[in-house]
Structures are given as structure tokens and as C-alpha cells.
Amino acid sequence: MKGLIADVIAGRKVIDDNVENQEWCMSVVAEGRKQLTEAEKTVEQQKSTIANLEERLKGAESSPAAGVKEEQEQQGVKPPSPTATDLQSLQTENTNLNRELRLMSSAFHNLAARHQYTGMTVQRKSETPSSWLGKQRRIVEGNLGVGGRR
């Protein structure tokens, strides 16, 4: 009877430990999801910045807007044309932001994959023994029916 009670108590401890582990895993997943949503917001902000810079680049390449052009003509002021260095700096900034966006996306994908497989271990490939002694042990284990790697 005492053994049965001890087994029940031990079983409850195991269940409590499993519940605690499950709660910890859920908190890790929730934190990962939170980080992922923050990353998605950052990516969206970067996309809007890139789109804005591309529009500025197109505007710099083409002539000034019609309303601004007419106003400048009325005042007798010639608008400054964008120089090659201005265009080059905008293109460089655009290229750098695109590269950063790709790197951030790949990093957050990697982070999400790690959180998805937290706690899982990869099983090693069963290796066949290469030495003579290892092969002999393998043969004896097979004949005796002893469990082991196969």
C-alpha cells in the first residue's frame, strides 16, 4: 500500500514537472512570436523608407514637378539640377538599405526556425564500427540479442 502511494506521489511530481516544462516552452514560443512581430514591423518600416528613397531618386532623375517649375520660372530662379554625386549617393543608400533588408529578413527567418525547434535534438547517424574489435562486438551483440546501436 505504501509503495502504491509513493508511486502516485512520484507520478504527480512528474506531471507537475511536465506542466512546468510545457509552460516554459510556451513562454519561449510567445517571446519568439513577439520578436518576430517586432521584426516584421521593422521590415515594413524599412520597405516604406526604401520606397520613399526610390521616389526621391526618380524625382531627382526627372525634371522638377510642374508646380514648382512654374513658380521658379515666375521668380526667375533656375532650379538646381541634381548632380551625379547626389544621384550616386541616393543609389548607394538605396542599395545599402536593400542589402540590410535582405540580411534582416534572413536573420529573423533563422531566429524563427530556432524557436520552432527549441528543445529538439538531432539524432546522430548510426555509425558502423571500422575496427576489427568493434565489428566483433557488433557480431556478439547481435547473437546475444543485446540491445544497442544497429
C-alpha positions as CSV (number, residue, x, y, z in Angstrom):
1,M,0.0,0.0,0.0
2,K,2.8,2.4,0.9
3,G,4.5,1.6,-2.4
4,L,1.3,2.4,-4.3
5,I,1.0,5.8,-2.5
6,A,4.7,6.6,-3.2
7,D,4.1,5.7,-6.9
8,V,1.1,8.1,-7.1
9,I,3.1,10.9,-5.4
10,A,6.0,10.3,-7.8
11,G,3.6,10.4,-10.7
12,R,2.2,13.7,-9.6
13,K,5.7,15.1,-9.3
14,V,6.4,14.0,-12.9
15,I,3.2,15.6,-14.1
16,D,4.0,18.8,-12.3
17,D,7.5,18.9,-13.8
18,N,5.9,18.3,-17.3
19,V,3.5,21.1,-16.8
20,E,6.3,23.5,-15.7
21,N,8.3,22.5,-18.8
22,Q,5.3,23.0,-21.0
23,E,4.7,26.4,-19.6
24,W,8.3,27.4,-20.1
25,C,8.2,26.2,-23.7
26,M,5.0,28.2,-24.3
27,S,6.7,31.3,-22.8
28,V,9.7,30.8,-25.1
29,V,7.4,30.5,-28.2
30,A,5.4,33.6,-27.1
31,E,8.7,35.6,-26.8
32,G,9.8,34.4,-30.2
33,R,6.5,35.4,-31.7
34,K,6.8,38.8,-30.1
35,Q,10.3,39.3,-31.5
36,L,9.0,38.1,-34.9
37,T,6.2,40.7,-35.0
38,E,8.7,43.4,-34.0
39,A,10.9,42.3,-36.8
40,E,8.1,42.4,-39.2
41,K,7.3,46.0,-38.2
42,T,10.9,46.9,-38.7
43,V,10.9,45.3,-42.1
44,E,7.8,47.2,-43.1
45,Q,9.3,50.5,-41.9
46,Q,12.4,49.7,-44.0
47,K,10.3,48.9,-47.0
48,S,8.5,52.2,-46.7
49,T,11.8,54.0,-46.4
50,I,13.2,52.3,-49.5
51,A,10.0,53.2,-51.4
52,N,10.4,56.8,-50.3
53,L,14.0,56.9,-51.4
54,E,13.2,55.3,-54.7
55,E,10.6,58.0,-55.3
56,R,13.1,60.7,-54.4
57,L,15.6,59.1,-56.8
58,K,13.1,59.1,-59.6
59,G,12.1,62.7,-58.8
60,A,15.8,63.7,-58.8
61,E,16.4,62.0,-62.2
62,S,13.4,63.6,-63.8
63,S,12.6,67.3,-64.0
64,P,11.1,69.1,-61.0
65,A,7.4,69.0,-60.6
66,A,5.3,71.2,-62.8
67,G,4.0,73.4,-60.0
68,V,7.5,74.0,-58.6
69,K,8.8,74.6,-62.1
70,E,6.2,77.3,-62.9
71,E,6.8,79.0,-59.5
72,Q,10.6,79.1,-60.1
73,E,10.1,80.5,-63.6
74,Q,7.9,83.3,-62.3
75,Q,10.6,84.2,-59.8
76,G,13.3,83.9,-62.4
77,V,15.2,81.3,-60.5
78,K,16.6,78.3,-62.2
79,P,16.2,75.1,-60.2
80,P,19.4,73.4,-59.3
81,S,19.7,70.2,-61.3
82,P,20.7,67.1,-59.4
83,T,24.3,66.4,-59.7
84,A,25.8,63.0,-60.5
85,T,27.1,62.7,-56.9
86,D,23.6,63.3,-55.5
87,L,22.2,60.6,-57.7
88,Q,25.1,58.3,-56.9
89,S,24.6,58.8,-53.1
90,L,20.9,58.1,-53.3
91,Q,21.5,55.0,-55.3
92,T,24.2,53.8,-52.9
93,E,21.9,54.5,-49.9
94,N,19.1,52.6,-51.7
95,T,21.4,49.6,-52.4
96,N,22.6,49.5,-48.8
97,L,19.0,49.6,-47.4
98,N,18.0,46.7,-49.7
99,R,21.0,44.7,-48.6
100,E,20.2,45.4,-44.9
101,L,16.6,44.3,-45.5
102,R,17.7,41.0,-47.0
103,L,20.1,40.4,-44.2
104,M,17.5,41.2,-41.5
105,S,14.9,39.0,-43.2
106,S,17.2,36.0,-43.3
107,A,18.3,36.6,-39.7
108,F,14.7,36.7,-38.5
109,H,13.8,33.6,-40.5
110,N,16.7,31.8,-38.8
111,L,15.6,33.0,-35.4
112,A,12.0,31.9,-36.0
113,A,13.3,28.4,-37.1
114,R,15.4,28.1,-34.0
115,H,12.4,29.0,-31.8
116,Q,10.3,26.5,-33.6
117,Y,12.7,23.6,-33.0
118,T,13.7,24.6,-29.4
119,G,14.4,21.5,-27.3
120,M,14.6,19.1,-30.3
121,T,17.8,17.3,-30.8
122,V,19.1,15.9,-34.0
123,Q,19.8,12.2,-33.8
124,R,23.2,11.1,-34.9
125,K,23.7,8.7,-37.8
126,S,24.3,5.2,-36.6
127,E,27.9,4.5,-37.4
128,T,29.2,1.1,-38.3
129,P,32.4,0.2,-36.5
130,S,35.5,0.3,-38.6
131,S,37.9,-1.5,-36.3
132,W,38.1,-5.3,-36.1
133,L,37.3,-5.3,-32.4
134,G,34.2,-3.1,-33.0
135,K,33.0,-5.4,-35.7
136,Q,33.4,-8.4,-33.3
137,R,31.5,-6.7,-30.6
138,R,28.7,-6.0,-33.0
139,I,28.5,-9.6,-34.1
140,V,28.4,-10.8,-30.4
141,E,25.7,-8.2,-29.5
142,G,23.6,-9.5,-32.5
143,N,23.9,-13.1,-31.4
144,L,23.1,-12.4,-27.8
145,G,20.1,-10.2,-28.6
146,V,21.6,-7.4,-26.6
147,G,20.2,-4.0,-27.4
148,G,22.4,-1.4,-28.8
149,R,23.1,0.6,-31.9
150,R,22.5,-1.1,-35.1
